[in-house]
Amino acid sequence: MTVNVKTYARLADAAGALSSERGARFLGGGTLLMRAINEADPEVETIVRSTDPSFLHLTVSSGRVELGAGVTMAALLAERELAFLHPAARAVGGPAIREAATVGGNLFAPAPYGDFATALLALDATVTLAGGAGQREQPLDEFLGRRDRGASLVSMVAFKRPPADAFRFLKVTRVHPKGISILSIAAQLPTASGRVAGARIAYGAMNRTPVRAKAAERALEGRALDAAGIAPALAVATDGTAPVDDAIASAWWRSEILPVHLRRLLLGESKV
Ligand SMILES: Cc1cc2nc3c(=O)[nH]c(=O)nc-3n(C[C@H](O)[C@H](O)[C@H](O)COP(=O)(O)OP(=O)(O)OC[C@H]3O[C@@H](n4cnc5c(N)ncnc54)[C@H](O)[C@@H]3O)c2cc1C
């Protein structure tokens, strides 16, 4: 089977090509897509790629972080201003995978992959979708819920920089340091006068895509991050989750251990 490769200088043109051809797939770092092609996946007929420099754009200011969808995990790890995100970037595969794996590709990676997307969800990120008619911004939460409905080209993700020490991430795996997730948890836990104010918690591998733990977020509001304060959140930790059985873990096991690891994360006892 021959696979066509089409390269565009502008993301908008690549987006047009992607949406006009059913068998077209956009190439990020290729860690999943090239594997599918090597396995002769009949659904992939055309690879669409772009040399648009904005795809690799990375800016960090005091208030906002913007990551072009083509930014790799390795590039993130080289950016000292993004140290709070390094545990999540480091959670994606081993060093060779991280050299190629992109932020955009992680948003499309099927569970139990998607560790970095889980972190972005807890950061309340937005995605920018490129299109022939211009760009469109969408909350990541909404984007993930509709991910499989059409061929959209993600050009950028952006989020407000969290307050110092407010962001936490952990990944539970059987094989250290680079095994695939049993689950991952990311949380943004701003506090005011020692009480949680506006928590965002996201789980990876606890559903088809990374999901927000909205019941746990609500239960944490106004509470202290101590054993008594987090108890109501732990009681509803699995609400809204629908994990699957796979080669890494059973759905039952994922649900059993989620509250244990959420507890460690909230109490600041977890190591990545
Ligand atoms: C050995 C191995 C270990 C891995 N370990 C992990 C892990 O621990 N954690 C984890 O999260 N993932 C892991 N992965 C999965 C994968 O490497 C990462 O999820 C990576 O971030 C995917 O990005 P990519 O750029 O390589 O995607 P690609 O392979 O380029 O693309 C994946 C899919 O996303 C689409 N796509 C890519 N970019 C865009 C875009 N900008 N807009 C629209 N569609 C796009 C592609 O068309 C394709 O369908 C692993 C993979 C392998 C092979």
The ligand as a Tripos MOL2 file, in Angstrom:
@<TRIPOS>MOLECULE
LIG
   53    58     1     0     0
SMALL
NO_CHARGES

@<TRIPOS>ATOM
      1 C1          7.0850    2.8220   23.3560 C.3       1 LIG1
      2 C2          6.0510    3.9020   23.5660 C.ar      1 LIG1
      3 C3          5.8480    4.3790   24.8600 C.ar      1 LIG1
      4 C4          4.8920    5.3760   25.0950 C.ar      1 LIG1
      5 N1          4.7050    5.8130   26.3510 N.ar      1 LIG1
      6 C5          3.7770    6.7820   26.5960 C.ar      1 LIG1
      7 C6          3.5580    7.2470   27.9050 C.ar      1 LIG1
      8 O1          4.1630    6.7930   28.8700 O.2       1 LIG1
      9 N2          2.6290    8.2190   28.0930 N.ar      1 LIG1
     10 C7          1.9010    8.7430   27.0550 C.ar      1 LIG1
     11 O2          1.0880    9.6420   27.2770 O.2       1 LIG1
     12 N3          2.0950    8.3170   25.7910 N.ar      1 LIG1
     13 C8          3.0090    7.3470   25.5330 C.ar      1 LIG1
     14 N4          3.1940    6.8980   24.2680 N.ar      1 LIG1
     15 C9          2.3050    7.3690   23.2030 C.3       1 LIG1
     16 C10         2.8690    8.5530   22.3890 C.3       1 LIG1
     17 O3          4.2460    8.4420   22.1930 O.3       1 LIG1
     18 C11         2.5920    9.9030   23.0590 C.3       1 LIG1
     19 O4          1.2470    9.9650   23.4770 O.3       1 LIG1
     20 C12         2.9080   11.0840   22.1300 C.3       1 LIG1
     21 O5          2.7400   12.3130   22.8250 O.3       1 LIG1
     22 C13         2.0800   11.1110   20.8550 C.3       1 LIG1
     23 O6          2.5260   12.2410   20.1200 O.3       1 LIG1
     24 P1          3.1100   12.1480   18.6380 P.3       1 LIG1
     25 O7          3.4870   13.5380   18.2700 O.co2     1 LIG1
     26 O8          4.1640   11.1220   18.5010 O.co2     1 LIG1
     27 O9          1.8050   11.6900   17.8690 O.3       1 LIG1
     28 P2          1.7040   11.0770   16.3990 P.3       1 LIG1
     29 O10         2.1120    9.6590   16.4080 O.co2     1 LIG1
     30 O11         2.3350   11.9720   15.3980 O.co2     1 LIG1
     31 O12         0.1150   11.1810   16.2100 O.3       1 LIG1
     32 C14        -0.7890   10.4510   17.0180 C.3       1 LIG1
     33 C15        -2.2120   10.7650   16.5080 C.3       1 LIG1
     34 O13        -2.5140   12.1260   16.7570 O.3       1 LIG1
     35 C16        -2.7620   12.8300   15.5400 C.3       1 LIG1
     36 N5         -2.1080   14.1390   15.6660 N.ar      1 LIG1
     37 C17        -0.8320   14.3750   16.0820 C.ar      1 LIG1
     38 N6         -0.6300   15.6980   16.2070 N.ar      1 LIG1
     39 C18        -1.7970   16.2990   15.8330 C.ar      1 LIG1
     40 C19        -2.2190   17.6500   15.7490 C.ar      1 LIG1
     41 N7         -1.4070   18.6760   16.0710 N.pl3     1 LIG1
     42 N8         -3.4730   17.9150   15.3230 N.ar      1 LIG1
     43 C20        -4.3050   16.9070   14.9780 C.ar      1 LIG1
     44 N9         -3.9750   15.5930   15.0510 N.ar      1 LIG1
     45 C21        -2.7310   15.3060   15.4910 C.ar      1 LIG1
     46 C22        -2.1550   11.9700   14.4530 C.3       1 LIG1
     47 O14        -2.7880   12.1670   13.2000 O.3       1 LIG1
     48 C23        -2.3740   10.5780   15.0010 C.3       1 LIG1
     49 O15        -3.6810   10.1520   14.7360 O.3       1 LIG1
     50 C24         4.1370    5.8910   23.9990 C.ar      1 LIG1
     51 C25         4.3570    5.4120   22.7030 C.ar      1 LIG1
     52 C26         5.2910    4.4240   22.4950 C.ar      1 LIG1
     53 C27         5.5050    3.9360   21.0810 C.3       1 LIG1
@<TRIPOS>BOND
     1     1     2 1
     2     2     3 ar
     3     2    52 ar
     4     3     4 ar
     5     4     5 ar
     6     4    50 ar
     7     5     6 ar
     8     6     7 ar
     9     6    13 1
    10     7     8 2
    11     7     9 ar
    12     9    10 ar
    13    10    11 2
    14    10    12 ar
    15    12    13 ar
    16    13    14 ar
    17    14    15 1
    18    14    50 ar
    19    15    16 1
    20    16    17 1
    21    16    18 1
    22    18    19 1
    23    18    20 1
    24    20    21 1
    25    20    22 1
    26    22    23 1
    27    23    24 1
    28    24    25 2
    29    24    26 1
    30    24    27 1
    31    27    28 1
    32    28    29 2
    33    28    30 1
    34    28    31 1
    35    31    32 1
    36    32    33 1
    37    33    34 1
    38    33    48 1
    39    34    35 1
    40    35    36 1
    41    35    46 1
    42    36    37 ar
    43    36    45 ar
    44    37    38 ar
    45    38    39 ar
    46    39    40 ar
    47    39    45 ar
    48    40    41 1
    49    40    42 ar
    50    42    43 ar
    51    43    44 ar
    52    44    45 ar
    53    46    47 1
    54    46    48 1
    55    48    49 1
    56    50    51 ar
    57    51    52 ar
    58    52    53 1
@<TRIPOS>SUBSTRUCTURE
     1 LIG1         1 GROUP 0 **** ****
